[in-house]
Amino acid sequence: MTGGVGGEVDPAVRRARAWLSRAVEPGSVDLWRFVEREGALAAATALRAGTAPPRVQALAGVRAGEDASAEDLRRAERCGARLIVPEDGEWPALPLHCLTVAVAGEPAATGRQTERTQVLVPPMALWVRGDRPLDQLVDRSVALVGSRASTAYGEHVAGELAAGLGERGWTTVSGGAFGIDAAAHRGALAAGAPTVVVAACGVDRPYPAAHSALFARVLEDGLVVSEWPPGCAPLRHRFLVRNRLIAALTQGTVVVEAAARSGAQATAHRAASLGKAVMAVPGPVTSAMSMGCHELLRDVERGTTLVTNAAQVLDRVGALGEDLAVRPARPETARDSLSDVARRVLDACPVRAGVPPERLAAVAGCDVLDVLRVLPALELADLVQWTGTGWRLAPTAGAPG
């Protein structure tokens, strides 16, 4: 595991950030700026004492008088989780730097700031369950997101994409939900690759509960990550806040299936706002579950890239010159290497009755000597045959395209 976890970081700072992660809902610009200015320990002390700036104090509300940080840390330890903070060596500083840049553009006046569920602001801390270092696991990662009400087509594509990425050494990141998310996680696991679930509740609460076995498999070689302390419930607004983390932690976001209004589209919009790559998989034009993907592809300003396989995804997000997608091979036939005259003579050949070279020259629009020069090569390629009275197409040559 990378350095810093539970070592060099002051335990008081870690506990302060644990307290802040429960006291104030993530996504608060004013709290983040207050902590950046004062430091986590001083900010938590001020909030608990009621001496923080009024609008920051209001963010904590009645939670300012509660302290479950020690129990949260113990509860995390019991389920094999840990709290990583910006002061840790495991903190994914580079991927999350885009959030720091984005939040710098938020106005100082609270009334003019982006709504909390949509604002791009760095997390206070991250609760992580699993043995792998978070920074290493997301260094080469792609988000695969989509509809919960997915189709068999969407789930197949998501699984194939995740497996293909895993085989190439990339991590799949998603939300652990029904539908496309689950298919993406399973695809990565089928390829023996790690995958990361970014949850909207405590890391000790698999959500949905039906995915308990899936989460257990994820934790064998991957991670479950959350901004909320252990025990926190998956409230609706938390899924909206969570989307920015999926977008920020990864090199790019692929939307496999999405309805006209969906959380997957929201994640793609966050990724685009953060300067990350946005990709979408096309689907049947008659499918309501692909309408969101098609709208993303039509949005020229966002520059969404159409992708159909893992190689094309990595062509968009991979290292320059290292992850280029190979163009699909075109089937080659004997016709491909023919000269212009040979093509014309071949097209002039009838299917049934053989005709003399003079007739071929008239139809092909060339000299008889040109016909006589190319016929032997066409015969060697099994494209034409001599009938005894003339030349015709060989049965194996087929009809002209």
Secondary structure by P-SEA (a helix, b strand, c coil): ccccccccccaaaaaaaaaaaaacccccaaaaaaaaaccaaaaaaaaaaccccaaaaaaacccccccaaaaaaaaaaaacbbbbcccccccccccaaaaaaaacccccccccccccccccccccbbbbcccccccccccbbbbbbbbccccaaaaaaaaaaaaaaaaacccccccccccaaaaaaaaaaaacbbbbbbccccccccccccaaaaaaaaaccccccccccccccccaaaaaaaaaaaaaacccccccccccccaaaaaaaaaaaaccbbbbbbcccccccaaaaaaaaaccccbbbbbccaaaaaaacccccccccccccccccccccccaaaaaaaaaccccccccaaaaaaaacccaaaaaaaaaaaaaacccccccccccccccccccc
